[in-house]
């Protein structure tokens, strides 16, 4: 399975997600880190991603080829992350055929009604459990 983690700014969330993937999935799956800037990409690559890339072009070329995308909800909000999220990035993520697991972080003051206010650790834990469930269900197909 090809799992893609996308992050911006300093890459802190992406780094933690990649670490969680390595702990919960091991190295049997391909983990791709895509950053909206070089700092985010570098942080995620250092966390152990198999491949990495930076910028809108790399993101739009890669997301159609992955099975699962992990990112903050902000990555589908053009203008978010201090303007790092372009309309092209948001459109590419939303149009990608793979499953999208978006963490409802609320820096852009967007509230997703029906979600709980969880700590980042709880969100990452739930995300890892969801990825494991997706792997189990794909193994049955």
N, C-alpha and C positions, 0 to 999 in steps of 0.2 A: 504494500500500500504506500502511496505517495502522500505525505502530509506536509502542508505548507503553512508556515507561521509568518504572518505579516505584521510589522510594527513600524512605528515612526519615532520621532523625537530621540530619546536616548536608547531605545530598545529594551528597556527594563522589563516590560511585560513579555515581549517575545523571548527574551533570555530565560525567563522563568518558565514559560510554556515549553521551550525546547528542553530545558532540564527535566521538567515533568515527563515529557514524552520519552526521554531516554531512560528515566527511572521506571516508568510504567510499561513501556513497550520494548525496551532494549534496542539493539541495533539492527533488528530484522526488518525494519521499515525505513524507507527513505524520508529524511526530514529536510525540507527546503526552507531556508530563511530568506524572506524578501523584506527589504527595508525601504522606507520612503526617503531615507537619507543614509549616508555612509556610516554615521555613528550607530544607528540602529542595526544596520547590517553587520557591522563589526562585532557588536555585543552578542548578536545571535549566532554568528559564526564561531565566536569564542566559546559559546555555550555547547557547541557540539553538532551544529547542523552539517549535513553531508554536502549540501550545495548552498550557494547564496547568490543574491543579486540585489541591485539597488536601482530604484527609480521607477517611474511610471511605465516605461517601455518594457523593462524586465518583468514587472508585475503583470502587465497585460498579456505578455507572451507566455508566462508560466502558469497562471491560475487556471486556464482551460485544460491543463494537462494533469492536474492533481485530483486526488480522491477526496481529500478533506482540507478545508481552509480554517485555520484558527486565527482569530484576530479580535480586536476590540470592536464594538459596535461603531465606534467613531470612524472606522475605515470605510464605511459605506455612507458617510456624511461628508459631501464635498465641502472643503473649507475647514474641516476639523483639523486638529493637531497643529494649530498655528498656521493653517493654510497648506500643510504638507499633503493633505488628501485632495487630489484633483478629481474633477468629474470623471476623467478617464479611469482612474483607479477604482472609484466607487462603482462605475458601470461594469468594469471587468470582473470585479468580485461578485457582484449581484448576478451577472450573466454567466458565470462559470458553472459548468454542469455538476461539479462536486458538491458535497455537503459543506455547508458553512456553519461553523460553531463560533458565534459572536458573543463575547463577554460584555455584559451591559454596564460598562464603566461610564460614569456620568460627568465627565469633565466638560462636555459640550452642553450641559444642562438639558439633555434629552432624557426624558423619563419614559421607560417602557412599562406601561401599566400592567400589573400582574406579576412583575418580577419582585423578588425580595431584595432588600438591601443587604448584600453579603460582603464579607471581607474579600480582598483579592485572593487570599489563600483558599477560601471556600470556593470561589469561582474557578480557580485553577484546578482544585480537587475535583469538582463536578465536571469540568471539561475533560480531565483525564479519564474519569469513569465513562463519560459519553464516548470518547474515542475508543476505549476498550470494548464497549458494547457494539460500536460500528464494526470493529474488527471481527468480533465473534459472529455477527450477523452476515458479514461478507464471506466468512469462511464456510458458512452454511450454503451459500448460493452456488 
